[in-house]
Amino acid sequence: MTNVPTIKLNNGVEMPQLGFGVFQVPDLAECEAAVLAALKAGYRLLDTATAYRNEEAVGRAIQKSGVPRDEIFVTSKLWVSDFTYDRAKKGIDASLQRLGLDYLDLYLLHQPYGDTMGAWRALEEAYQAGKIRAIGVSNFYADQLKNLELTMNVKPVVNQIEVNPWYQQPTEVAFNQSDDVRVEAWAPFAEGQHGVFTDPAITAIAQAHGKTTGQVILRWLLQRGITVIPKSVHRERMVENMDVFDFELSPAEMQAMAALDRQESQFFDHRDPVTIEQIFGSSLKQLKE
Ligand SMILES: NC(=O)c1ccc[n+]([C@@H]2O[C@H](COP(=O)([O-])OP(=O)(O)OC[C@H]3O[C@@H](n4cnc5c(N)ncnc54)[C@H](OP(=O)(O)O)[C@@H]3O)[C@@H](O)[C@H]2O)c1
């Protein structure tokens, strides 16, 4: 079984460099089976969210796995419909309850919209009370991150953002890293879009190392100092995606990967007003209740 190295976050907590994501696994039985298989394969970081509606399944798999709780790094996220101080306090407890846990290892603000400061204050209090070992953000651009840091007391440890061969975000990654905020890549495979698994340049590198294209992509991200959370419901792919710690891309190969950047999100531009309306607009009614 692959042993995944850990990194130290800016608050001293150790986090595995590679984990397992469960976005778009809404069927709870399928999610539970996938997480159980992932834990069996050796994954020790799990990434779920209130918005994925599968925290219960993740919690059940943790319980059934027999893996000691303190060996698993559990991440979840607060959705924008809970971005007020009062709602966030309840949202944190609701995540804990659905997961069946008495603490979370990492809890993130899922999006940079609405009353992020109020929600962050609730996360800070839960952190200080020992309910959450580390707190962070997701989809925050550098200016939004800096604004939060300057306004609030506890600095985020992680910023989970889209990073994959088509959208490499070198400037954002460099800013987070220079600010001692760990970058965690979501959609490291761009969810397979634009033939990422059959791209000729990535295939050539894979062949040179006797690895798969998926393994090359994860290795490239790890060598950029980025944590990865690939998702798969297939056991053999879970094993494959972990087996990335026994080879290294050369500087020329890293450059060939860098040349693939299309400099455009494969999903949403978080700064586009239409995207903001789509993600945040439907929560406004709830927030006013
Ligand atoms: N913070 C955010 O806003 C945000 C947004 C999106 C995602 N995330 C997190 O990031 C995690 C990963 O992102 P993602 O799930 O969107 O996409 P992803 O990991 O880039 O891609 C997952 C897709 O790739 C396939 N796949 C996985 N390993 C493969 C392999 N070795 N060979 C071929 N195909 C493979 C999977 O298929 P099968 O499952 O059928 O194997 C699935 O269709 C999520 O699960 C979630 O935890 C966070």
The ligand as a Gaussian input file, in Angstrom:
#p B3LYP/6-31G(d) Opt

LIG

0 1
 N      -14.027000      23.280000      -3.946000
 C      -14.695000      23.155000      -5.076000
 O      -15.366000      24.094000      -5.544000
 C      -14.624000      21.844000      -5.810000
 C      -15.133000      21.735000      -7.108000
 C      -15.020000      20.505000      -7.752000
 C      -14.402000      19.432000      -7.103000
 N      -13.937000      19.549000      -5.831000
 C      -13.262000      18.426000      -5.124000
 O      -12.218000      17.925000      -5.934000
 C      -12.400000      16.526000      -6.150000
 C      -11.843000      16.107000      -7.500000
 O      -12.444000      16.834000      -8.558000
 P      -13.573000      16.221000      -9.535000
 O      -14.198000      15.054000      -8.883000
 O      -14.457000      17.333000      -9.937000
 O      -12.794000      15.794000     -10.830000
 P      -11.432000      15.009000     -11.218000
 O      -10.846000      14.349000     -10.024000
 O      -10.612000      15.944000     -12.040000
 O      -11.962000      13.913000     -12.242000
 C      -12.817000      12.875000     -11.870000
 C      -13.170000      12.105000     -13.157000
 O      -12.001000      11.443000     -13.666000
 C      -12.239000      10.040000     -13.739000
 N      -10.984000       9.381000     -13.318000
 C      -10.418000       9.392000     -12.076000
 N       -9.251000       8.755000     -12.083000
 C       -9.048000       8.315000     -13.367000
 C       -8.016000       7.592000     -13.988000
 N       -6.926000       7.207000     -13.305000
 N       -8.142000       7.299000     -15.313000
 C       -9.232000       7.711000     -16.016000
 N      -10.255000       8.395000     -15.471000
 C      -10.164000       8.709000     -14.146000
 C      -13.398000       9.760000     -12.804000
 O      -14.164000       8.678000     -13.270000
 P      -14.674000       7.469000     -12.324000
 O      -15.158000       8.046000     -11.035000
 O      -15.773000       6.865000     -13.149000
 O      -13.499000       6.560000     -12.161000
 C      -14.216000      11.062000     -12.920000
 O      -15.037000      11.020000     -14.081000
 C      -13.929000      16.372000      -6.022000
 O      -14.343000      15.035000      -5.887000
 C      -14.205000      17.261000      -4.837000
 O      -13.874000      16.600000      -3.643000
 C      -14.025000      20.754000      -5.179000

